[in-house]
Amino acid sequence: MPEHKIFSMPFAKVYPMYVQKAERKGRTKAEVDEIICWLTGYDSTGLQQQIDRESDVKAFFAGAPAMNPKAALIKGVICGVRVEEVEDPLMRKIRYLDKLIDELAKGKAMEKILRRE
């Protein structure tokens, strides 16, 4: 079975869409960055390097320093798919990030998005 085309898409093309979605709802690029860094373990420099290199989504997640152990607490439906039921590990990571950005755009508090409560 061929890989999903999102896997080979440059993260630099996906990232602005996350920022735009957040900004349309009155949230900030800094909040998007905080979410991405929380989930993946990148610091702001590492995140920017991945964007500048135009790493594809697969390489972006493969190079992530450490997925947050609290990522398993991310539950719910995104794009009609229940996140916790996604079997492909890479697609699950992508859906985790999609879900977190969606929660941000819906006005959820950062403490809740980052599973601090």
C-alpha positions, 0 to 999 in steps of 0.5 A, a space after each residue: 500500500 502506498 504511503 499517504 501523501 501527507 508523509 512526503 509533504 514538506 512540513 514547511 507547507 503544513 506549518 503555515 496552515 496551522 498558524 493561519 488556522 490559529 490566527 483566524 481564531 485570535 490565537 498566535 504563532 507563538 502558541 502554535 510553536 509552543 504546542 508543536 514543541 511540547 508534542 515533539 520535543 523540538 525547541 524553537 531553534 530546532 523547529 525553525 531548522 526543520 522548517 528552513 530545511 523543508 523536511 517532509 512530515 515523515 522526517 520532521 516526526 522521525 527527527 523529533 527529539 522526544 514525543 511527549 509522553 502525555 500525547 497518549 492523553 490526546 483523544 477525540 475526533 479530527 477529520 472524522 477519525 478518532 485519534 486514539 484509534 489511528 493505527 499507523 504510528 506516524 499518522 497518529 502523531 500527525 493527527 495528535 498535532 492536528 487535534 491540538 491545533 484544532 483545540 487551540 483554534 476552538 479557544 481551549 486554554 493552553 493548560 488544557 491543550 498541553 494536558 497540564 490539568 
